[in-house]
Amino acid sequence: MTGQTIRWEAQNLADEIGITSGSIFSDTEESIKLTVSWDSILDNHQSTFEMVPQYGADFLSFEQDMQGGETGYLTLGFDKSMQHTNDYL
């Protein structure tokens, strides 16, 4: 398959809504499906994960504003104010 695109602005998402891990999206013909997911990984010396999601419990959000010449995109956002270098997302 070539030339198929998931158009985020066609997914009926509200601006700045959080995208839950495990969400499934498809192209307009529903011929391709994409699952968006993530996991947090703690290093073995820490007991807490120190990245705080930007939108509720979700690290990804949909944005309608123009950025880099594009509108309708997903953005990754979190606050990592603690210096735990071995926490991964």
C-alpha positions in Angstrom: 0.0 0.0 0.0 1.3 3.4 -0.9 0.0 6.9 -0.7 -2.4 6.4 2.2 -2.6 9.0 4.9 -4.2 9.4 8.3 -5.6 12.9 8.3 -5.9 14.0 12.0 -8.2 16.8 11.2 -10.7 14.3 9.7 -10.9 12.3 13.0 -13.5 14.5 14.6 -11.2 15.5 17.5 -11.7 18.7 19.5 -8.8 21.1 19.6 -6.3 20.3 22.5 -8.1 17.1 23.4 -6.0 14.4 25.0 -5.4 11.2 23.0 -5.6 8.1 25.2 -3.0 5.4 24.8 -4.5 2.6 22.7 -6.7 4.9 20.6 -7.3 3.6 17.1 -7.5 5.9 14.0 -8.2 5.2 10.4 -8.0 6.9 7.0 -11.3 8.1 5.4 -11.7 4.8 3.5 -11.0 2.8 6.6 -8.4 0.7 4.6 -5.7 1.4 7.2 -5.8 1.6 10.9 -3.3 3.1 13.3 -3.1 2.5 17.0 -1.4 5.2 19.0 0.0 4.0 22.3 2.8 4.5 24.7 4.2 3.1 28.0 6.2 4.6 30.8 9.4 2.9 31.9 11.0 3.5 35.3 14.7 2.9 35.9 15.3 0.2 38.5 16.5 2.8 41.1 13.4 5.0 41.2 9.9 4.2 42.5 8.1 7.0 40.7 7.7 8.1 37.1 8.5 11.8 37.1 7.0 12.9 33.7 3.6 14.7 34.1 1.3 14.6 31.1 0.3 18.0 29.6 -3.4 17.1 29.2 -4.9 15.0 32.0 -3.6 11.5 31.9 -2.6 11.8 28.3 0.8 12.6 26.8 -0.6 13.3 23.3 -3.1 15.9 22.2 -4.7 17.0 18.9 -3.9 20.5 17.8 -5.8 22.6 15.2 -3.4 25.6 15.1 -0.9 26.1 12.4 2.6 24.9 13.1 5.4 24.3 10.6 2.9 25.0 7.8 0.6 22.2 9.0 -2.8 22.3 10.7 -4.4 19.2 12.4 -1.6 17.3 14.1 -0.8 15.4 17.2 1.7 16.9 19.7 3.6 15.2 22.6 3.6 17.2 25.8 4.8 16.6 29.3 6.6 18.2 32.2 9.8 16.6 33.4 10.9 18.9 36.1 12.6 16.1 38.2 16.0 15.0 37.1 15.4 11.3 36.7 17.4 10.7 33.6 16.3 7.0 33.3 12.5 7.6 33.1 11.4 6.9 29.5 8.2 7.4 27.6 
